[in-house]
Amino acid sequence: MKKPDVIIISSLSLFPILNAYLWSKLLKTKLIFEVRDIWPLTLIELGNVSKYNPLVLILGALEKLGYKKADYVVSLLPKAKEHMLSKGLDPEKFIYIPNGINLEEQQHLHTLSPHIVSQLPQDKFIVGYAGTLGIANALEYLLEAASLLKEIPAIHFVIVGNGSEKTALINVAQTKQLYNVTFIEAIVKTDIPSMLQYFDLCYIGWHHYPLYRFGISANKLYDYMYAQKPIVHSVEAGNDPVAEAACGISVAPEDPSAIADAITVLYAMGEHERRLLGTKARAYVLEHHSYEVLTRQYTQLF
């Protein structure tokens, strides 16, 4: 077997970290520990699991092992360093490299099927969301904002995707008679850039979770930015790419009134002003989140 230049272990699960460490010692190669989610803290803070739970204790030991034995610890979350230092990480090992986008995929727009296009409202200002419809996506607050904006017939909401919360969200929309909301089935990822071209602005929201103090890094946000769309971002976190890029309006999480107000402000803007926001969004994502940029950062660790 050819000796690898580096072994990279990602924290989708912490259990492989021990094997990765042993292989790195056997092959005398560098070990990079990539932290996508902070385990076991996520279980404690989001799952309300006791810090004395046996699984939490085991994961905590593996977490510390990863911080101690890795040559570098790469975090997708910019503010995770303080937590990691409290678990024994050498500060010189910490590297922040966020999620990003594949420009080649983004640049090839596909023609959407007539069936999908026929579901999109005509001659409306479309507030769009494309992605998973799960608990973490806080879409119930977008529906409440849609309810507040029912009296502005020109504004229409389009939610594209599937997920565990889809049925509940559709039920809410039907109960509240939200005729200004359209749900569309999930489309393949390569069609997302084409779908985004039909949106006038994009929405992404989060719950008010203390865990987000370490930061966020959502792929769909970078898709929105590359599509040159102004963004309404409902968030309280350790970072805010929308505010950093000045490409939209950021409001508090779980606040339908603030979301509705932000949508109204962007709707009232001239098209030229919205285009300027979109230009800033793409410039930001090209500078900070293209795979080319992130690959250069990663390969410097080898």
C-alpha positions in Angstrom: 0.0 0.0 0.0 1.3 3.4 -1.0 2.0 5.6 2.0 -0.5 8.5 2.2 0.6 12.1 2.6 -1.9 12.7 5.3 -4.8 11.0 7.1 -8.0 13.1 7.5 -10.7 12.0 10.0 -14.0 14.0 10.0 -16.2 14.2 13.1 -19.4 13.0 11.6 -18.6 10.3 14.2 -15.8 10.4 16.8 -15.4 6.6 17.0 -12.9 6.3 14.0 -10.5 8.7 15.6 -8.6 6.0 17.5 -8.1 3.9 14.3 -7.0 7.0 12.4 -4.5 7.8 15.1 -3.1 4.3 15.1 -2.8 4.3 11.3 -1.0 7.6 11.4 1.6 6.2 13.9 2.0 3.0 11.9 2.5 4.9 8.6 4.4 7.8 10.1 2.1 10.3 8.5 0.3 13.5 9.5 -3.2 13.3 11.1 -5.8 16.0 10.5 -8.9 15.9 12.7 -11.7 17.8 11.0 -14.5 19.0 13.3 -17.8 19.5 11.6 -20.0 19.2 14.8 -18.7 19.5 18.3 -19.3 16.1 20.0 -20.4 15.3 22.6 -21.4 19.0 23.4 -24.1 18.8 20.7 -25.7 15.8 22.5 -25.6 17.7 25.8 -26.9 21.1 24.5 -29.3 20.0 21.8 -30.2 16.5 22.9 -30.4 17.4 26.6 -28.3 14.4 27.4 -26.5 14.4 30.8 -22.8 15.1 30.8 -22.4 12.0 32.9 -24.1 9.7 30.4 -21.7 6.8 29.5 -21.9 7.6 25.8 -21.1 11.3 26.5 -18.1 10.3 28.6 -16.8 8.0 25.9 -17.2 10.6 23.2 -15.6 13.2 25.5 -12.5 11.0 25.8 -12.4 10.5 22.0 -12.7 14.2 21.5 -9.8 14.9 23.8 -7.8 12.2 22.1 -8.4 13.8 18.7 -7.3 17.2 19.9 -4.2 15.9 21.6 -2.9 13.5 18.9 -3.8 15.3 15.7 -1.2 17.4 14.0 -3.9 19.9 13.0 -7.5 20.3 14.1 -9.6 21.8 11.3 -12.9 23.4 12.3 -15.7 24.5 10.1 -16.8 26.7 12.9 -14.8 29.9 13.4 -15.4 30.3 17.1 -14.8 26.7 18.2 -11.2 27.3 19.2 -12.1 28.4 22.8 -14.0 25.2 23.4 -11.2 23.1 22.0 -8.6 24.9 24.1 -10.7 24.0 27.2 -10.4 20.3 26.2 -6.6 20.4 25.9 -6.0 21.6 22.3 -2.6 23.2 21.5 -3.7 26.6 20.1 -1.1 26.3 17.3 -3.0 23.3 15.9 -6.3 25.1 15.3 -7.2 25.9 11.7 -10.5 27.4 10.5 -11.6 26.1 7.1 -15.3 26.5 6.4 -17.7 24.8 4.0 -17.6 25.9 0.4 -19.0 25.5 -3.1 -17.9 23.7 -6.3 -17.7 26.5 -8.9 -17.8 24.0 -11.8 -21.2 22.7 -10.6 -22.5 26.2 -10.1 -21.5 27.5 -13.5 -23.5 24.9 -15.5 -27.1 25.9 -15.3 -29.6 23.2 -16.3 -33.0 23.8 -17.8 -35.6 22.9 -15.2 -38.3 20.5 -16.2 -41.6 22.1 -17.4 -43.4 20.3 -14.5 -41.3 22.2 -12.0 -41.4 25.5 -13.7 -45.2 25.3 -14.0 -45.4 25.2 -10.2 -43.6 28.5 -9.8 -45.9 31.6 -9.5 -45.8 34.0 -12.4 -45.3 37.8 -12.0 -44.6 37.5 -8.3 -41.7 38.6 -6.0 -40.5 35.2 -4.9 -39.0 34.6 -1.5 -37.3 31.3 -1.8 -35.8 28.5 0.2 -34.2 25.4 -1.3 -32.9 22.7 1.0 -33.8 20.2 3.7 -37.1 20.7 5.5 -35.9 19.6 8.9 -36.2 20.8 12.5 -32.9 22.6 12.4 -34.0 24.8 9.4 -36.6 26.7 11.5 -39.0 27.1 8.6 -42.1 27.4 10.8 -41.0 31.0 11.4 -40.9 31.6 7.6 -44.4 30.4 7.4 -45.5 32.8 10.2 -43.8 35.6 8.3 -45.7 34.5 5.2 -48.9 34.8 7.2 -48.0 38.3 8.3 -47.5 39.3 4.6 -50.6 37.7 3.2 -52.0 41.2 2.5 -49.2 41.9 0.0 -50.3 39.7 -2.9 -47.2 40.5 -5.0 -45.0 38.6 -2.5 -45.0 34.8 -2.8 -43.0 32.1 -0.9 -41.6 29.1 -2.6 -40.1 26.2 -0.4 -38.2 23.6 -2.4 -37.2 20.3 -0.7 -38.2 17.4 1.4 -37.5 16.4 5.0 -38.9 15.3 8.3 -40.9 18.5 8.8 -42.5 18.8 5.4 -45.9 17.3 6.3 -46.2 19.5 9.4 -45.2 22.6 7.4 -47.8 21.9 4.7 -50.4 21.3 7.4 -49.6 24.7 9.0 -49.8 26.4 5.6 -53.2 24.8 4.9 -54.6 25.6 8.4 -53.5 29.2 8.1 -54.7 29.4 4.5 -51.4 30.5 3.2 -52.2 30.7 -0.5 -49.0 32.8 -0.8 -46.9 29.7 -0.1 -45.9 27.0 -2.7 -44.2 23.7 -1.8 -42.1 22.0 -4.5 -40.6 18.5 -4.2 -36.9 18.2 -3.7 -34.8 18.6 -6.9 -31.4 17.2 -7.7 -28.5 19.3 -6.3 -27.3 20.1 -9.8 -30.6 21.8 -10.5 -30.4 24.1 -7.4 -28.5 26.9 -9.1 -31.1 27.0 -11.9 -34.0 27.1 -9.4 -32.3 29.9 -7.5 -32.5 32.1 -10.6 -36.3 32.2 -10.2 -36.0 33.6 -6.7 -35.9 37.4 -6.0 -34.4 36.8 -2.5 -33.4 33.8 -0.5 -34.1 32.9 3.1 -32.2 30.9 5.6 -33.1 30.6 9.3 -31.8 29.0 12.5 -33.2 28.3 15.9 -31.9 30.2 18.9 -29.5 27.5 20.2 -26.5 28.4 22.4 -24.5 25.9 20.5 -24.4 28.3 17.5 -22.1 30.6 19.5 -19.2 28.6 17.9 -20.4 29.7 14.5 -22.3 28.3 11.5 -21.3 27.0 8.0 -24.3 26.1 5.9 -23.7 25.0 2.3 -27.1 26.3 1.1 -26.0 29.8 2.2 -23.1 29.7 -0.1 -25.3 28.5 -3.0 -27.5 31.5 -2.4 -24.6 33.8 -2.4 -23.1 32.5 -5.6 -26.5 32.8 -7.2 -26.2 36.6 -6.5 -29.4 36.7 -4.5 -30.0 39.1 -1.6 -30.6 37.1 1.6 -32.7 37.3 4.7 -30.8 35.6 7.4 -32.5 34.8 10.7 -29.7 34.0 13.1 -27.7 34.6 16.3 -24.4 32.9 16.0 -20.6 33.3 16.4 -20.4 34.5 12.8 -22.8 35.8 10.2 -21.6 35.6 6.5 -24.5 37.7 5.3 -23.5 40.6 7.6 -19.9 40.1 6.7 -20.7 40.2 3.0 -23.3 43.0 3.4 -25.5 41.1 1.0 -28.8 41.1 2.8 -30.5 41.6 6.1 -29.8 39.7 9.2 -32.5 39.5 12.0 -32.9 37.6 15.3 -33.8 33.9 15.1 -37.4 32.7 15.7 -38.8 36.2 15.1 -41.4 36.1 12.3 -42.1 39.9 12.5 -38.5 40.7 12.0 -38.3 38.2 9.1 -41.4 39.8 7.5 -40.0 43.3 8.0 -36.7 42.3 6.3 -38.6 40.8 3.4 -40.6 44.0 3.0 -37.5 46.2 3.0 -35.9 44.1 0.3 -39.1 44.0 -1.7 -39.4 47.8 -1.5 -35.8 48.2 -2.8 -35.2 49.0 -6.4 -34.0 46.1 -8.6 -30.7 47.8 -9.0 -30.1 47.9 -5.2 -31.0 44.2 -4.9 -28.6 43.4 -7.7 -25.8 45.2 -5.9 -26.5 43.0 -2.8 -26.3 40.0 -5.0 -23.0 41.2 -6.5 -21.5 41.5 -3.0 -22.7 38.0 -2.2 -21.0 36.4 -5.1 -17.8 38.4 -4.5 -17.7 37.2 -0.9 -18.2 33.5 -1.7 -15.6 33.6 -4.4 -13.1 35.1 -2.1 -13.7 32.9 0.9 -15.7 29.8 0.0 -14.7 28.4 -3.4 -13.2 24.9 -3.4 -10.1 26.3 -5.0 -9.6 28.7 -2.1 -10.3 26.1 0.5 -8.1 23.5 -1.2 -5.2 25.8 -1.1 -5.7 26.3 2.6 -6.0 22.6 3.2 -2.9 21.6 1.2 -0.8 24.0 3.1 -1.2 21.7 6.1 0.4 18.7 4.3 
